[in-house]
Amino acid sequence: AHEAGIVCGMCGEAAADTKLLPVFVGLGLDEFSVSPNRVLPLRTALSRLDSTECRHLADIILKAETEKEIREALS
């Protein structure tokens, strides 16, 4: 999407999950559409993220072969 100049976003409950947020950022998502009551927690969580670390986490998640590996990477 980025190579074509298209913004990549996500909406819904998963977009508001601060535990998954680093993975989404690492995958290159640009924007998140969430319920109004989730905007501030999401914005706070975003401000604490390092994009390099997020890309590293996304790589680990993409290479994971089991749910256990994914859960361990997210913890």
N, CA, C and O atoms as CSV, one atom per row, in Angstrom:
chain,resi,resn,atom,element,x,y,z
A,1,ALA,N,N,0.821,-1.190,0.000
A,1,ALA,CA,C,0.000,0.000,0.000
A,1,ALA,C,C,0.870,1.261,0.000
A,1,ALA,O,O,0.618,2.212,-0.740
A,2,HIS,N,N,1.895,1.238,0.847
A,2,HIS,CA,C,2.748,2.429,0.937
A,2,HIS,C,C,3.467,2.722,-0.379
A,2,HIS,O,O,3.605,3.883,-0.765
A,3,GLU,N,N,3.917,1.688,-1.058
A,3,GLU,CA,C,4.606,1.890,-2.335
A,3,GLU,C,C,3.687,2.551,-3.362
A,3,GLU,O,O,4.146,3.259,-4.259
A,4,ALA,N,N,2.385,2.309,-3.217
A,4,ALA,CA,C,1.412,2.900,-4.129
A,4,ALA,C,C,0.853,4.218,-3.598
A,4,ALA,O,O,-0.044,4.806,-4.202
A,5,GLY,N,N,1.390,4.684,-2.459
A,5,GLY,CA,C,0.924,5.937,-1.882
A,5,GLY,C,C,-0.411,5.830,-1.181
A,5,GLY,O,O,-1.127,6.821,-1.036
A,6,ILE,N,N,-0.748,4.622,-0.745
A,6,ILE,CA,C,-2.034,4.390,-0.091
A,6,ILE,C,C,-1.809,4.245,1.416
A,6,ILE,O,O,-0.932,3.502,1.857
A,7,VAL,N,N,-2.612,4.966,2.191
A,7,VAL,CA,C,-2.566,4.863,3.642
A,7,VAL,C,C,-3.201,3.541,4.043
A,7,VAL,O,O,-4.236,3.147,3.506
A,8,CYS,N,N,-2.574,2.867,4.984
A,8,CYS,CA,C,-3.060,1.562,5.429
A,8,CYS,C,C,-3.577,1.694,6.856
A,8,CYS,O,O,-2.837,2.106,7.750
A,9,GLY,N,N,-4.833,1.351,7.073
A,9,GLY,CA,C,-5.434,1.500,8.385
A,9,GLY,C,C,-6.213,0.284,8.819
A,9,GLY,O,O,-6.381,-0.676,8.067
A,10,MET,N,N,-6.690,0.343,10.057
A,10,MET,CA,C,-7.455,-0.758,10.621
A,10,MET,C,C,-8.539,-0.174,11.514
A,10,MET,O,O,-8.338,0.847,12.173
A,11,CYS,N,N,-9.683,-0.832,11.525
A,11,CYS,CA,C,-10.748,-0.413,12.428
A,11,CYS,C,C,-11.272,-1.633,13.162
A,11,CYS,O,O,-11.077,-2.771,12.736
A,12,GLY,N,N,-11.940,-1.371,14.271
A,12,GLY,CA,C,-12.548,-2.454,15.022
A,12,GLY,C,C,-11.869,-2.703,16.352
A,12,GLY,O,O,-10.952,-1.985,16.752
A,13,GLU,N,N,-12.343,-3.743,17.030
A,13,GLU,CA,C,-11.847,-4.059,18.361
A,13,GLU,C,C,-10.357,-4.372,18.380
A,13,GLU,O,O,-9.660,-3.945,19.301
A,14,ALA,N,N,-9.854,-5.095,17.405
A,14,ALA,CA,C,-8.427,-5.432,17.382
A,14,ALA,C,C,-7.578,-4.174,17.264
A,14,ALA,O,O,-6.485,-4.116,17.826
A,15,ALA,N,N,-8.056,-3.178,16.550
A,15,ALA,CA,C,-7.307,-1.933,16.391
A,15,ALA,C,C,-7.136,-1.215,17.725
A,15,ALA,O,O,-6.186,-0.451,17.894
A,16,ALA,N,N,-8.032,-1.446,18.666
A,16,ALA,CA,C,-7.980,-0.789,19.975
A,16,ALA,C,C,-7.221,-1.598,21.012
A,16,ALA,O,O,-7.095,-1.164,22.157
A,17,ASP,N,N,-6.717,-2.753,20.640
A,17,ASP,CA,C,-6.013,-3.629,21.581
A,17,ASP,C,C,-4.565,-3.166,21.722
A,17,ASP,O,O,-3.759,-3.348,20.809
A,18,THR,N,N,-4.239,-2.569,22.863
A,18,THR,CA,C,-2.900,-2.017,23.051
A,18,THR,C,C,-1.827,-3.097,23.098
A,18,THR,O,O,-0.650,-2.803,22.887
A,19,LYS,N,N,-2.210,-4.339,23.371
A,19,LYS,CA,C,-1.232,-5.428,23.360
A,19,LYS,C,C,-0.835,-5.791,21.922
A,19,LYS,O,O,0.300,-6.197,21.673
A,20,LEU,N,N,-1.762,-5.645,20.993
A,20,LEU,CA,C,-1.489,-5.945,19.588
A,20,LEU,C,C,-0.940,-4.740,18.829
A,20,LEU,O,O,-0.382,-4.891,17.741
A,21,LEU,N,N,-1.094,-3.567,19.390
A,21,LEU,CA,C,-0.687,-2.338,18.714
A,21,LEU,C,C,0.749,-2.359,18.197
A,21,LEU,O,O,0.981,-1.935,17.065
A,22,PRO,N,N,1.734,-2.839,18.986
A,22,PRO,CA,C,3.102,-2.866,18.450
A,22,PRO,C,C,3.244,-3.722,17.191
A,22,PRO,O,O,4.044,-3.406,16.310
A,23,VAL,N,N,2.473,-4.799,17.108
A,23,VAL,CA,C,2.524,-5.655,15.919
A,23,VAL,C,C,1.964,-4.899,14.725
A,23,VAL,O,O,2.547,-4.918,13.641
A,24,PHE,N,N,0.834,-4.237,14.924
A,24,PHE,CA,C,0.215,-3.488,13.827
A,24,PHE,C,C,1.124,-2.366,13.339
A,24,PHE,O,O,1.238,-2.132,12.136
A,25,VAL,N,N,1.763,-1.678,14.267
A,25,VAL,CA,C,2.706,-0.616,13.889
A,25,VAL,C,C,3.881,-1.232,13.136
A,25,VAL,O,O,4.332,-0.692,12.126
A,26,GLY,N,N,4.368,-2.359,13.630
A,26,GLY,CA,C,5.478,-3.046,12.977
A,26,GLY,C,C,5.143,-3.540,11.586
A,26,GLY,O,O,6.023,-3.647,10.732
A,27,LEU,N,N,3.879,-3.840,11.352
A,27,LEU,CA,C,3.437,-4.263,10.026
A,27,LEU,C,C,3.232,-3.080,9.082
A,27,LEU,O,O,3.025,-3.266,7.883
A,28,GLY,N,N,3.291,-1.870,9.624
A,28,GLY,CA,C,3.203,-0.683,8.791
A,28,GLY,C,C,1.854,0.008,8.751
A,28,GLY,O,O,1.637,0.880,7.909
A,29,LEU,N,N,0.943,-0.358,9.638
A,29,LEU,CA,C,-0.350,0.320,9.653
A,29,LEU,C,C,-0.150,1.782,10.047
A,29,LEU,O,O,0.646,2.098,10.931
A,30,ASP,N,N,-0.888,2.666,9.376
A,30,ASP,CA,C,-0.733,4.100,9.574
A,30,ASP,C,C,-1.778,4.714,10.485
A,30,ASP,O,O,-1.500,5.682,11.194
A,31,GLU,N,N,-2.972,4.158,10.470
A,31,GLU,CA,C,-4.049,4.763,11.252
A,31,GLU,C,C,-4.969,3.693,11.813
A,31,GLU,O,O,-5.069,2.583,11.290
A,32,PHE,N,N,-5.643,4.070,12.903
A,32,PHE,CA,C,-6.524,3.146,13.599
A,32,PHE,C,C,-7.838,3.845,13.911
A,32,PHE,O,O,-7.852,4.955,14.443
A,33,SER,N,N,-8.924,3.194,13.579
A,33,SER,CA,C,-10.245,3.730,13.865
A,33,SER,C,C,-10.803,2.938,15.041
A,33,SER,O,O,-11.035,1.733,14.945
A,34,VAL,N,N,-11.013,3.641,16.155
A,34,VAL,CA,C,-11.453,2.976,17.383
A,34,VAL,C,C,-12.604,3.749,18.007
A,34,VAL,O,O,-12.885,4.886,17.627
A,35,SER,N,N,-13.265,3.119,18.970
A,35,SER,CA,C,-14.333,3.780,19.719
A,35,SER,C,C,-13.765,4.982,20.454
A,35,SER,O,O,-12.601,4.971,20.854
A,36,PRO,N,N,-14.573,6.016,20.636
A,36,PRO,CA,C,-14.085,7.229,21.297
A,36,PRO,C,C,-13.421,6.976,22.657
A,36,PRO,O,O,-12.445,7.644,23.001
A,37,ASN,N,N,-13.936,6.032,23.418
A,37,ASN,CA,C,-13.358,5.775,24.739
A,37,ASN,C,C,-12.004,5.067,24.671
A,37,ASN,O,O,-11.340,4.932,25.699
A,38,ARG,N,N,-11.581,4.617,23.501
A,38,ARG,CA,C,-10.285,3.946,23.341
A,38,ARG,C,C,-9.226,4.855,22.718
A,38,ARG,O,O,-8.061,4.467,22.619
A,39,VAL,N,N,-9.619,6.061,22.296
A,39,VAL,CA,C,-8.671,6.960,21.632
A,39,VAL,C,C,-7.513,7.331,22.555
A,39,VAL,O,O,-6.354,7.191,22.166
A,40,LEU,N,N,-7.802,7.798,23.762
A,40,LEU,CA,C,-6.734,8.234,24.653
A,40,LEU,C,C,-5.795,7.087,25.049
A,40,LEU,O,O,-4.578,7.258,24.974
A,41,PRO,N,N,-6.320,5.919,25.469
A,41,PRO,CA,C,-5.392,4.817,25.788
A,41,PRO,C,C,-4.540,4.404,24.587
A,41,PRO,O,O,-3.362,4.084,24.745
A,42,LEU,N,N,-5.122,4.409,23.401
A,42,LEU,CA,C,-4.377,4.036,22.203
A,42,LEU,C,C,-3.314,5.087,21.888
A,42,LEU,O,O,-2.181,4.743,21.554
A,43,ARG,N,N,-3.670,6.344,21.992
A,43,ARG,CA,C,-2.714,7.420,21.737
A,43,ARG,C,C,-1.552,7.360,22.731
A,43,ARG,O,O,-0.398,7.560,22.355
A,44,THR,N,N,-1.861,7.086,23.993
A,44,THR,CA,C,-0.817,6.964,25.014
A,44,THR,C,C,0.104,5.798,24.693
A,44,THR,O,O,1.325,5.932,24.762
A,45,ALA,N,N,-0.476,4.651,24.342
A,45,ALA,CA,C,0.321,3.471,24.002
A,45,ALA,C,C,1.195,3.738,22.776
A,45,ALA,O,O,2.359,3.340,22.743
A,46,LEU,N,N,0.640,4.405,21.781
A,46,LEU,CA,C,1.405,4.725,20.565
A,46,LEU,C,C,2.615,5.607,20.878
A,46,LEU,O,O,3.685,5.432,20.293
A,47,SER,N,N,2.446,6.536,21.785
A,47,SER,CA,C,3.536,7.466,22.100
A,47,SER,C,C,4.710,6.766,22.767
A,47,SER,O,O,5.817,7.304,22.789
A,48,ARG,N,N,4.487,5.586,23.305
A,48,ARG,CA,C,5.542,4.840,24.002
A,48,ARG,C,C,6.247,3.816,23.117
A,48,ARG,O,O,7.181,3.151,23.565
A,49,LEU,N,N,5.813,3.685,21.878
A,49,LEU,CA,C,6.369,2.658,21.000
A,49,LEU,C,C,7.584,3.153,20.228
A,49,LEU,O,O,7.691,4.330,19.885
A,50,ASP,N,N,8.490,2.228,19.965
A,50,ASP,CA,C,9.656,2.474,19.119
A,50,ASP,C,C,9.419,1.703,17.823
A,50,ASP,O,O,9.229,0.487,17.856
A,51,SER,N,N,9.427,2.389,16.690
A,51,SER,CA,C,9.072,1.745,15.418
A,51,SER,C,C,10.027,0.608,15.048
A,51,SER,O,O,9.601,-0.391,14.468
A,52,THR,N,N,11.302,0.750,15.377
A,52,THR,CA,C,12.265,-0.318,15.081
A,52,THR,C,C,11.931,-1.571,15.878
A,52,THR,O,O,11.944,-2.675,15.335
A,53,GLU,N,N,11.634,-1.405,17.156
A,53,GLU,CA,C,11.254,-2.545,17.997
A,53,GLU,C,C,9.952,-3.170,17.504
A,53,GLU,O,O,9.791,-4.390,17.546
A,54,CYS,N,N,9.031,-2.343,17.043
A,54,CYS,CA,C,7.754,-2.846,16.530
A,54,CYS,C,C,7.967,-3.694,15.274
A,54,CYS,O,O,7.336,-4.738,15.114
A,55,ARG,N,N,8.849,-3.249,14.390
A,55,ARG,CA,C,9.140,-4.033,13.179
A,55,ARG,C,C,9.784,-5.366,13.549
A,55,ARG,O,O,9.487,-6.394,12.940
A,56,HIS,N,N,10.661,-5.348,14.541
A,56,HIS,CA,C,11.301,-6.584,15.005
A,56,HIS,C,C,10.246,-7.546,15.568
A,56,HIS,O,O,10.268,-8.739,15.262
A,57,LEU,N,N,9.337,-7.035,16.380
A,57,LEU,CA,C,8.269,-7.876,16.941
A,57,LEU,C,C,7.390,-8.445,15.829
A,57,LEU,O,O,7.040,-9.625,15.862
A,58,ALA,N,N,7.035,-7.630,14.856
A,58,ALA,CA,C,6.212,-8.105,13.741
A,58,ALA,C,C,6.918,-9.225,12.985
A,58,ALA,O,O,6.280,-10.198,12.583
A,59,ASP,N,N,8.225,-9.097,12.788
A,59,ASP,CA,C,8.992,-10.160,12.127
A,59,ASP,C,C,8.931,-11.460,12.923
A,59,ASP,O,O,8.760,-12.536,12.350
A,60,ILE,N,N,9.071,-11.360,14.236
A,60,ILE,CA,C,9.000,-12.543,15.088
A,60,ILE,C,C,7.621,-13.195,14.980
A,60,ILE,O,O,7.508,-14.414,14.851
A,61,ILE,N,N,6.582,-12.373,15.034
A,61,ILE,CA,C,5.204,-12.886,14.957
A,61,ILE,C,C,4.971,-13.574,13.614
A,61,ILE,O,O,4.362,-14.643,13.565
A,62,LEU,N,N,5.445,-12.977,12.537
A,62,LEU,CA,C,5.240,-13.557,11.207
A,62,LEU,C,C,5.977,-14.886,11.032
A,62,LEU,O,O,5.551,-15.736,10.250
A,63,LYS,N,N,7.076,-15.063,11.756
A,63,LYS,CA,C,7.845,-16.303,11.660
A,63,LYS,C,C,7.382,-17.369,12.651
A,63,LYS,O,O,7.799,-18.523,12.558
A,64,ALA,N,N,6.529,-16.992,13.590
A,64,ALA,CA,C,6.057,-17.929,14.605
A,64,ALA,C,C,5.259,-19.062,13.963
A,64,ALA,O,O,4.510,-18.858,13.008
A,65,GLU,N,N,5.437,-20.239,14.506
A,65,GLU,CA,C,4.733,-21.406,13.971
A,65,GLU,C,C,3.611,-21.884,14.878
A,65,GLU,O,O,2.776,-22.686,14.459
A,66,THR,N,N,3.582,-21.402,16.109
A,66,THR,CA,C,2.542,-21.840,17.035
A,66,THR,C,C,1.937,-20.644,17.758
A,66,THR,O,O,2.527,-19.565,17.824
A,67,GLU,N,N,0.760,-20.866,18.291
A,67,GLU,CA,C,0.109,-19.834,19.098
A,67,GLU,C,C,0.961,-19.516,20.324
A,67,GLU,O,O,1.046,-18.361,20.742
A,68,LYS,N,N,1.579,-20.519,20.889
A,68,LYS,CA,C,2.426,-20.332,22.064
A,68,LYS,C,C,3.572,-19.362,21.748
A,68,LYS,O,O,3.880,-18.485,22.555
A,69,GLU,N,N,4.195,-19.514,20.593
A,69,GLU,CA,C,5.281,-18.620,20.205
A,69,GLU,C,C,4.786,-17.175,20.070
A,69,GLU,O,O,5.477,-16.230,20.451
A,70,ILE,N,N,3.591,-17.027,19.526
A,70,ILE,CA,C,3.014,-15.692,19.374
A,70,ILE,C,C,2.727,-15.082,20.731
A,70,ILE,O,O,3.061,-13.923,20.977
A,71,ARG,N,N,2.112,-15.852,21.613
A,71,ARG,CA,C,1.804,-15.354,22.958
A,71,ARG,C,C,3.068,-14.955,23.712
A,71,ARG,O,O,3.087,-13.943,24.412
A,72,GLU,N,N,4.129,-15.759,23.567
A,72,GLU,CA,C,5.399,-15.453,24.228
A,72,GLU,C,C,6.000,-14.159,23.671
A,72,GLU,O,O,6.535,-13.348,24.426
A,73,ALA,N,N,5.911,-13.970,22.367
A,73,ALA,CA,C,6.452,-12.760,21.763
A,73,ALA,C,C,5.685,-11.518,22.212
A,73,ALA,O,O,6.264,-10.443,22.363
A,74,LEU,N,N,4.396,-11.674,22.420
A,74,LEU,CA,C,3.555,-10.540,22.830
A,74,LEU,C,C,3.702,-10.197,24.308
A,74,LEU,O,O,3.348,-9.097,24.730
A,75,SER,N,N,4.222,-11.134,25.092
A,75,SER,CA,C,4.319,-10.863,26.538
A,75,SER,C,C,5.554,-10.073,26.900
A,75,SER,O,O,5.771,-9.770,28.074
